[in-house]
Amino acid sequence: MTHDEVFQKVTVVIANHFEVNAEDVTEAMNIKDDLNADSISVMEFVLELEEEFGTEISDEDAEKIETVGAAVDYITKNIA
């Protein structure tokens, strides 16, 4: 799976989870700041990513994912 394909899937998850327009999602977006996510919302988002990509993301790795781009990079390198 290419970086762009992963980004498209992550964008759909973000749009559904955070109720934003998919067109507004960029790799530079900070999950906590730009999407107003609290710690519970972030963990729910990570669970949705795990389900979407059929994998498990450790709590330690999940804490390092602060931007949309970081999520895409992590998935591209470790899963796709």
Sine and cosine of phi, psi and omega as CSV:
sin_phi,cos_phi,sin_psi,cos_psi,sin_omega,cos_omega
0.00,0.00,0.75,-0.66,-0.04,-1.00
-0.98,0.19,0.23,-0.97,0.04,-1.00
-0.84,0.54,-0.71,0.71,-0.02,-1.00
-0.90,0.44,-0.63,0.77,0.02,-1.00
-0.91,0.43,-0.66,0.75,0.04,-1.00
-0.90,0.44,-0.70,0.71,0.01,-1.00
-0.85,0.53,-0.69,0.72,0.01,-1.00
-0.87,0.49,-0.69,0.73,0.00,-1.00
-0.92,0.38,-0.68,0.74,0.02,-1.00
-0.89,0.45,-0.64,0.77,0.03,-1.00
-0.86,0.52,-0.68,0.73,0.02,-1.00
-0.90,0.45,-0.69,0.73,0.02,-1.00
-0.88,0.48,-0.71,0.70,0.00,-1.00
-0.90,0.44,-0.72,0.70,-0.02,-1.00
-0.86,0.51,-0.68,0.73,0.01,-1.00
-0.95,0.31,-0.69,0.72,-0.09,-1.00
-0.95,0.31,-0.70,0.71,-0.08,-1.00
-0.99,-0.15,0.05,1.00,0.04,-1.00
0.81,0.59,0.81,0.59,0.10,-1.00
-0.85,-0.53,0.29,-0.96,0.05,-1.00
-0.96,0.28,0.74,-0.67,0.00,-1.00
-0.84,0.54,-0.56,0.83,-0.01,-1.00
-0.91,0.42,-0.38,0.92,-0.03,-1.00
-1.00,0.06,-0.19,0.98,-0.06,-1.00
-0.98,0.21,0.78,-0.63,0.06,-1.00
-0.80,-0.61,0.32,-0.95,0.01,-1.00
-0.93,0.38,-0.39,0.92,-0.02,-1.00
-0.98,0.19,-0.22,0.98,-0.04,-1.00
-0.87,0.49,0.74,-0.67,0.10,-0.99
-1.00,0.05,0.80,-0.60,-0.10,-0.99
-0.88,0.47,-0.69,0.72,-0.03,-1.00
-0.97,0.23,-0.71,0.70,-0.10,-0.99
-0.98,0.19,-0.79,0.62,-0.10,-1.00
-0.98,0.20,-0.47,0.88,-0.01,-1.00
-0.96,-0.27,0.11,0.99,0.03,-1.00
0.78,0.62,0.69,0.72,-0.03,-1.00
-1.00,-0.01,0.76,-0.65,0.14,-0.99
-1.00,0.01,0.01,-1.00,-0.08,-1.00
-0.88,0.47,-0.58,0.81,0.02,-1.00
-0.92,0.38,-0.70,0.71,0.01,-1.00
-0.89,0.45,-0.62,0.78,0.04,-1.00
-0.90,0.44,-0.70,0.72,-0.01,-1.00
-0.91,0.42,-0.62,0.79,0.07,-1.00
-0.89,0.45,-0.63,0.77,0.04,-1.00
-0.89,0.47,-0.70,0.71,0.02,-1.00
-0.88,0.47,-0.66,0.75,0.04,-1.00
-0.88,0.48,-0.63,0.78,0.03,-1.00
-0.92,0.40,-0.62,0.78,0.07,-1.00
-0.90,0.45,-0.67,0.74,0.02,-1.00
-0.86,0.51,-0.68,0.73,0.01,-1.00
-0.92,0.39,-0.70,0.71,-0.03,-1.00
-0.88,0.47,-0.64,0.77,-0.09,-1.00
-0.97,-0.24,0.07,1.00,0.07,-1.00
0.87,0.49,0.73,0.69,-0.04,-1.00
-0.55,-0.84,-0.02,-1.00,0.07,-1.00
-0.83,-0.55,0.72,-0.69,0.04,-1.00
-0.93,-0.36,0.85,-0.53,-0.04,-1.00
-0.90,0.43,0.43,-0.90,0.03,-1.00
-0.85,0.53,-0.62,0.78,-0.01,-1.00
-0.89,0.47,-0.70,0.71,0.03,-1.00
-0.93,0.36,-0.63,0.78,-0.02,-1.00
-0.87,0.49,-0.59,0.81,0.00,-1.00
-0.91,0.41,-0.44,0.90,-0.03,-1.00
-0.99,0.14,-0.27,0.96,-0.03,-1.00
-1.00,0.10,0.98,-0.18,-0.05,-1.00
-0.96,-0.29,-0.39,0.92,-0.02,-1.00
-0.84,-0.54,0.25,-0.97,0.06,-1.00
-0.88,0.48,-0.69,0.73,0.01,-1.00
-0.87,0.50,-0.62,0.78,0.03,-1.00
-0.91,0.42,-0.61,0.79,0.04,-1.00
-0.91,0.42,-0.70,0.71,0.00,-1.00
-0.89,0.45,-0.71,0.70,0.01,-1.00
-0.88,0.48,-0.70,0.71,0.00,-1.00
-0.86,0.51,-0.74,0.67,-0.04,-1.00
-0.91,0.41,-0.68,0.73,-0.01,-1.00
-0.87,0.49,-0.67,0.74,-0.05,-1.00
-0.98,0.22,-0.57,0.82,-0.17,-0.99
-0.96,-0.28,-0.26,0.96,-0.16,-0.99
-0.77,-0.64,-0.83,0.56,-0.16,-0.99
-0.91,0.42,0.00,0.00,0.00,0.00
